[in-house]
Amino acid sequence: MKTVKNLLFLAVLVSFFAACSSDDDKVGNWKKVESFGGTGRVGAVTFTIGDVAYVGLGIDQYANELKDFWTCTLTGQDLIWQRAETLPDDFKPRYGATAFSDGTSAFVGLGYAQNAAAGGSGKSEYFKDFWKYTPGQGWTKLTDFPGTPRQYALGFYVPKAGGRGKAYVAYGYYSDGNDKVGAMKDWWEYDLDTDTWTEMNEVFGDKRAGACVAVIGETAYIFTGADGSSYPNDVIKFTPYQSVKFAKLDVLKDTDYHNYDGDYGKIPRGYATAFVVGKEEDKTARIYLATGARGSVLSDCWEFNPYRGETGRWDEVTSFPSGHYRQAAVAFVLDNRGYVATGGSNFSVAQSGYTTTDVTTYLFQPGVKDDDQDDD
């Protein structure tokens, strides 16, 4: 009888610890808000100018490449989606493009079109063109990107205190049908004032496509991405206005020399989203990583605190809502609130069609504990 009681106690203890290791002990809440206003899509881009977020381009579930943009604004707690002005006729529909903003204008380019939908040419094409969008002035064609055309490249702008910042494009994917290039690792600097591109001699990080970037002040953090069925585990700290521009932070795997990275191996993935909530001035800025895939779509989400320890720390937060896992989505921030929208669950770089897209939009609320978390 004593043995039976001990076994029962052990079973209860195991169940208790299993429950404690579930999503119940993770903080943060995903709140469903107003759905994206346009057609569901994968591989869209987003940028923010002032208090307006823009979401556009992409490919729908019937393999139609898209060229529409939608604006998103906040009225109180509500998101308001509206159709934005039409793009020029010679801007071709595409997905996997690249976009960044200096806060006044946006810059959009690159990308890919399968042209595989009904009525399409069936001839795929990569794009090198870049366009500038300024509210009230519309779209202007810029100098073509001088490097290899590509899709799912990383594009971002790094502001500079007391001066003009610079923009960067790196990584991405290109295939001529024989996969002679595949994922890339080259870096390019863009001068917004002179509309000129310069290839950087110093490159850093493993080759990849569908990576994430988050900018805090004058520092950019680059992480995740995919190279075929491989998923880079490096985290790059990029400080373009310092004498030492590149540094590697803790790798995203369980190592023998740290006692805090036991779950880091769950983080690598491709085609995820990232956003920053908080402020650099008071060191409350945090990077959030959500969605993405590694073989299949993932639910786990993460917070990166760059001020914790010498190299920052990752902590798992509440998982993305069940039934809405996705990849190749977009994330944007309005009024210091992070949102995730669009994307789909069935996707690959070379795929010509998608079985699912998702128009639901979710707001992430940091710090919310289990009792206050939404069930949906």
C-alpha positions in Angstrom: 0.0 0.0 0.0 2.9 2.3 0.8 4.4 1.7 -2.6 1.1 2.5 -4.3 0.8 5.8 -2.3 4.3 6.7 -3.3 3.6 6.1 -7.0 0.4 8.2 -6.7 2.3 11.0 -5.1 5.0 10.8 -7.8 2.3 10.9 -10.6 0.7 14.0 -9.0 4.2 15.6 -8.7 5.0 15.0 -12.3 1.6 16.4 -13.4 2.2 19.5 -11.3 5.6 20.2 -12.9 4.2 19.5 -16.3 1.5 22.1 -15.7 4.1 24.6 -14.4 6.1 24.2 -17.6 3.1 25.0 -19.8 2.0 28.3 -21.2 0.5 29.2 -17.8 3.8 30.4 -16.3 4.6 32.6 -19.3 3.8 36.3 -19.3 2.2 38.4 -22.0 -1.2 38.2 -23.8 -2.2 38.0 -27.4 -5.4 39.9 -27.9 -7.4 39.6 -31.2 -8.2 43.0 -32.7 -9.6 44.3 -35.9 -8.7 42.0 -38.9 -6.6 43.1 -41.8 -8.8 45.1 -44.2 -7.5 43.5 -47.5 -7.2 40.1 -49.1 -5.4 37.5 -47.0 -1.8 37.3 -48.1 1.6 35.8 -47.4 4.9 37.7 -47.9 3.6 41.2 -47.5 5.7 44.2 -46.4 5.1 46.8 -43.8 6.4 50.2 -42.8 5.4 53.0 -40.5 5.3 56.8 -41.1 4.3 58.9 -38.2 1.3 57.3 -36.5 0.2 55.3 -39.6 1.3 51.8 -40.5 1.2 50.5 -44.0 0.8 46.9 -45.1 0.8 45.8 -48.7 2.0 43.6 -51.6 2.2 39.8 -51.0 0.6 36.8 -52.7 -2.9 35.4 -52.0 -4.1 31.8 -51.6 -4.8 31.5 -55.3 -1.2 32.5 -56.3 -2.2 36.0 -57.3 0.6 38.5 -56.6 -0.7 41.7 -55.1 0.2 45.4 -55.3 -2.3 47.1 -53.0 -1.4 48.8 -49.8 -3.6 49.4 -46.7 -3.2 51.9 -43.9 -3.7 51.1 -40.3 -4.3 53.8 -37.6 -5.4 53.7 -34.0 -8.6 55.4 -32.8 -8.7 54.8 -29.1 -8.1 51.1 -28.7 -9.4 50.2 -32.2 -7.5 49.6 -35.4 -8.8 51.3 -38.5 -7.9 49.7 -41.8 -8.3 51.7 -45.0 -7.2 51.2 -48.6 -4.2 53.4 -49.4 -3.6 55.2 -52.7 -2.9 53.1 -55.8 0.7 52.3 -56.8 2.0 53.4 -60.2 1.2 51.1 -63.2 4.8 50.1 -63.7 5.1 48.9 -60.2 4.6 45.1 -60.7 2.8 42.9 -58.2 5.1 40.8 -56.0 5.7 39.1 -52.7 8.8 38.7 -50.5 9.7 42.4 -51.2 11.7 44.6 -48.8 10.6 47.8 -47.1 12.0 50.3 -44.6 11.2 53.8 -43.5 13.1 56.8 -42.1 9.9 58.1 -40.4 9.1 60.5 -43.2 9.2 58.4 -46.3 9.2 54.7 -47.1 11.4 52.7 -49.5 10.0 49.6 -51.1 11.7 47.2 -53.6 13.0 43.8 -54.6 10.7 40.8 -54.3 9.5 38.0 -56.6 6.5 37.0 -58.8 5.7 33.5 -59.8 3.1 34.7 -62.3 1.5 31.3 -61.8 -2.1 32.3 -61.2 -4.9 31.8 -63.8 -4.1 34.1 -66.7 -0.5 34.7 -65.6 2.4 34.4 -67.9 3.9 31.4 -66.0 7.3 33.1 -66.2 8.7 33.9 -62.8 10.8 37.1 -62.2 12.9 38.7 -59.5 12.8 42.4 -59.1 15.6 45.0 -58.6 13.5 48.2 -58.7 13.1 50.5 -55.7 10.4 53.0 -55.0 10.0 55.9 -52.5 6.7 56.7 -51.0 6.0 60.1 -49.2 2.5 60.8 -47.9 1.0 63.6 -49.9 3.5 63.2 -52.7 2.9 59.6 -53.8 5.4 57.1 -55.3 8.6 57.9 -57.0 10.9 55.4 -58.8 14.5 55.3 -57.5 17.8 53.8 -58.7 17.6 50.1 -59.1 19.3 47.9 -56.6 22.7 47.1 -58.1 23.1 43.6 -56.5 21.6 40.3 -57.3 17.8 40.5 -57.4 16.2 38.7 -54.5 13.2 37.9 -52.3 12.9 38.0 -48.5 15.9 40.2 -48.1 16.3 42.2 -44.9 15.8 45.9 -45.2 16.1 48.4 -42.4 16.9 52.0 -41.5 19.2 53.0 -38.6 18.7 56.6 -37.3 21.7 58.7 -36.3 21.6 61.2 -33.4 22.2 64.7 -34.7 22.5 63.5 -38.3 21.1 61.6 -41.2 20.8 57.9 -40.8 21.5 55.1 -43.3 19.5 52.2 -44.7 20.7 48.7 -45.3 19.7 45.7 -47.4 21.2 42.3 -46.6 20.7 38.5 -47.2 17.8 37.2 -49.3 17.2 34.4 -51.7 17.6 34.0 -55.5 17.3 31.0 -57.7 17.7 30.8 -61.5 16.0 27.4 -61.5 19.2 25.5 -60.9 19.6 27.1 -57.4 23.1 28.4 -58.4 22.8 31.2 -55.8 20.2 30.3 -53.2 20.4 32.2 -49.9 22.8 35.1 -49.7 24.9 37.0 -47.2 26.0 40.2 -48.9 25.3 43.6 -47.3 24.5 46.9 -49.0 24.3 50.4 -47.7 21.8 52.9 -49.1 22.2 56.7 -48.9 18.7 58.1 -48.8 19.8 61.6 -49.8 21.8 60.7 -52.9 19.9 57.6 -53.9 23.1 55.6 -54.1 23.9 52.0 -53.2 27.3 50.8 -51.9 28.2 47.2 -51.3 29.8 46.8 -47.9 33.3 45.1 -47.8 32.6 43.8 -44.3 29.8 41.2 -44.2 28.7 39.3 -41.2 26.5 36.4 -40.3 25.4 33.2 -42.1 23.6 33.4 -45.4 19.8 33.3 -45.0 16.4 34.6 -46.2 13.4 35.6 -44.3 15.4 36.9 -41.3 14.3 39.4 -38.6 15.7 42.8 -37.7 14.8 45.0 -34.8 16.3 48.5 -34.4 16.7 50.2 -31.0 18.3 53.6 -31.2 21.4 53.4 -33.3 21.7 49.6 -33.0 20.1 46.9 -35.1 19.7 43.3 -34.0 19.5 40.7 -36.7 18.5 37.1 -36.0 16.7 34.0 -37.3 16.1 33.2 -41.0 16.4 30.1 -43.2 18.9 28.7 -45.7 16.9 25.8 -47.2 16.3 23.4 -44.3 19.0 25.0 -42.2 18.2 27.8 -39.7 21.1 30.1 -38.6 21.4 30.4 -34.8 23.6 33.6 -34.7 22.4 36.9 -33.3 24.1 39.9 -34.8 24.5 43.3 -33.2 25.0 46.0 -35.8 26.2 49.5 -34.8 26.9 51.3 -38.1 28.2 54.5 -36.5 30.7 52.9 -34.2 34.3 51.9 -35.1 33.4 48.3 -34.5 30.2 47.7 -36.5 29.5 44.0 -36.0 29.4 41.8 -32.9 27.9 38.4 -32.3 25.7 37.8 -29.3 24.8 34.5 -27.6 24.1 31.8 -30.2 20.6 30.4 -30.2 21.3 27.0 -28.9 21.9 25.2 -25.6 25.6 25.6 -24.8 27.8 24.1 -22.1 29.1 27.5 -20.9 25.8 29.3 -20.0 23.1 28.2 -17.5 20.4 30.3 -19.1 20.2 29.1 -22.7 18.6 25.7 -22.2 15.6 26.6 -24.4 17.5 28.8 -26.9 17.5 26.0 -29.4 13.7 26.6 -29.9 14.3 30.1 -31.2 15.8 29.6 -34.7 13.2 29.7 -37.5 12.5 31.3 -40.8 10.0 33.9 -42.0 9.1 35.1 -38.5 8.1 38.6 -37.3 9.8 40.9 -34.8 8.9 44.3 -33.2 10.1 46.6 -30.5 8.0 47.8 -27.6 9.4 50.2 -25.0 12.0 53.0 -25.0 15.7 53.1 -25.3 16.0 56.2 -23.1 14.9 54.4 -19.9 16.1 50.9 -21.1 12.6 49.5 -21.3 12.9 48.6 -25.0 12.3 44.9 -25.6 12.3 42.9 -28.8 9.6 40.4 -29.4 9.9 37.5 -31.8 6.7 35.7 -33.0 5.4 33.3 -35.6 7.7 31.7 -38.2 8.4 28.1 -39.1 11.1 25.4 -38.7 9.7 22.6 -40.8 6.2 23.5 -39.6 4.7 26.7 -38.2 5.7 27.5 -34.7 3.6 28.7 -31.7 6.4 29.8 -29.3 7.2 33.5 -28.9 10.1 35.2 -27.3 11.2 38.5 -25.6 14.8 39.8 -25.9 16.1 42.2 -23.3 19.3 43.8 -24.7 20.2 45.4 -21.4 20.3 42.2 -19.3 23.7 40.8 -18.8 26.6 41.5 -21.2 24.9 40.1 -24.3 21.2 40.3 -23.5 18.8 37.6 -22.6 15.9 35.7 -24.3 12.8 34.6 -22.3 9.9 32.7 -23.7 6.5 34.5 -23.5 3.0 33.4 -24.1 2.5 31.4 -27.3 0.8 32.7 -30.3 -3.0 31.8 -30.4 -3.8 28.3 -31.4 -5.4 28.0 -34.8 -3.7 31.1 -36.1 0.0 30.0 -36.3 1.6 31.6 -39.4 4.7 32.5 -41.2 5.7 35.2 -43.7 3.5 37.6 -41.7 4.2 41.3 -40.8 4.6 43.1 -37.5 4.3 46.8 -36.8 4.1 49.1 -33.8 1.6 51.9 -33.2 1.6 54.0 -30.0 4.2 51.6 -28.5 1.9 48.6 -29.1 3.1 45.6 -31.2 0.8 44.0 -33.8 1.1 40.9 -36.0 -1.0 40.6 -39.1 -1.4 38.6 -42.4 0.7 35.5 -43.2 -0.3 31.9 -43.7 0.5 28.4 -42.4 1.4 26.7 -45.7 4.4 28.3 -47.4 7.8 27.8 -48.9 10.1 30.1 -50.8 9.6 28.3 -54.1 5.9 27.5 -53.7 3.5 28.8 -56.3 0.3 28.6 -54.3 -0.9 28.6 -50.7 -3.7 26.7 -49.1 -4.2 29.1 -46.2 -3.9 32.7 -45.4 -4.9 34.5 -42.3 -6.4 38.0 -42.0 -6.6 38.1 -38.2 -4.6 40.7 -36.4 -3.2 40.2 -32.9 -1.9 42.8 -30.3 0.7 41.6 -27.9 0.4 42.9 -24.4 3.7 42.4 -22.5 3.7 41.5 -18.8 0.2 40.2 -18.6 0.0 37.2 -16.3 -2.0 34.0 -16.6 -5.2 35.2 -14.8 -5.6 38.1 -17.2 -4.7 36.4 -20.4 -7.3 36.0 -23.2 -8.5 32.5 -24.0 -8.6 33.2 -27.8 
